[in-house]
Amino acid sequence: MAYIRQVEPQEATGLVKAQYDAGLQRTGKVFNILRIQSLTPEALDSTMHFYVQVMHGKGPLRRWVRELLATVVSKANGCVY
């Protein structure tokens, strides 16, 4: 099984801690998608800003439609989250 080094939540500082804390506030946990980007804090921060804009920003689709589309695409890609 492959292993990707990551920053654990209790060891996080700076941008990584800020994004982990935001993840905890959104969902109550730090998902692996955040953890695997933790060694590149600027990329993690950029990715999460992009995600928030796509899912929560203004646009022609309602939030629930965006979430439904994300779920369907995840299912089609074999993702379990």
C-alpha positions in Angstrom: 0.0 0.0 0.0 1.3 3.4 -0.9 2.0 6.0 1.8 1.9 9.7 1.4 3.6 11.7 4.1 1.3 14.3 5.7 1.1 16.8 8.5 -1.0 15.4 11.3 -3.6 17.9 12.7 -1.9 18.2 16.1 1.4 19.1 14.3 -0.1 21.6 11.9 1.0 25.3 11.9 0.4 28.3 9.6 -1.6 27.8 6.4 -2.0 24.1 7.1 -3.4 24.7 10.6 -5.8 27.4 9.2 -7.1 25.0 6.5 -7.4 22.1 9.0 -9.3 24.3 11.4 -11.6 25.4 8.5 -12.1 21.8 7.6 -13.0 20.9 11.1 -15.5 23.8 11.2 -17.1 22.7 7.9 -17.3 19.0 8.6 -16.1 18.1 12.0 -13.0 16.3 10.7 -9.9 16.8 8.6 -10.4 14.8 5.4 -7.5 13.0 3.7 -7.8 15.3 0.7 -6.5 18.1 2.9 -3.9 15.9 4.6 -2.3 14.7 1.4 -1.7 18.3 0.3 -0.3 19.4 3.7 3.4 19.3 2.7 2.7 22.0 0.2 0.8 24.6 2.3 0.4 27.1 -0.6 -1.2 24.5 -2.8 -3.5 23.3 -0.1 -4.6 26.9 0.6 -5.1 27.6 -3.1 -7.1 24.4 -3.6 -9.4 25.2 -0.7 -10.0 28.8 -1.8 -10.9 27.4 -5.3 -13.2 24.8 -3.7 -15.0 27.3 -1.6 -15.5 29.6 -4.6 -16.9 26.8 -6.7 -19.2 25.3 -4.1 -20.2 28.5 -2.1 -19.6 31.4 -4.5 -22.1 33.1 -6.8 -23.1 31.3 -9.9 -26.1 30.0 -11.9 -26.4 26.7 -10.0 -27.9 26.4 -6.5 -25.6 25.0 -3.8 -27.6 21.7 -3.6 -27.2 21.2 -7.3 -23.4 21.7 -7.0 -23.2 19.2 -4.2 -25.3 16.7 -6.2 -23.0 17.1 -9.2 -19.9 16.6 -7.0 -21.5 13.4 -5.5 -22.4 12.0 -8.9 -18.9 12.7 -10.3 -17.3 11.2 -7.2 -19.4 8.1 -7.6 -18.6 7.8 -11.3 -14.8 8.1 -10.4 -15.1 5.4 -7.7 -14.5 7.7 -4.8 -15.9 6.6 -1.5 -16.1 10.1 0.1 
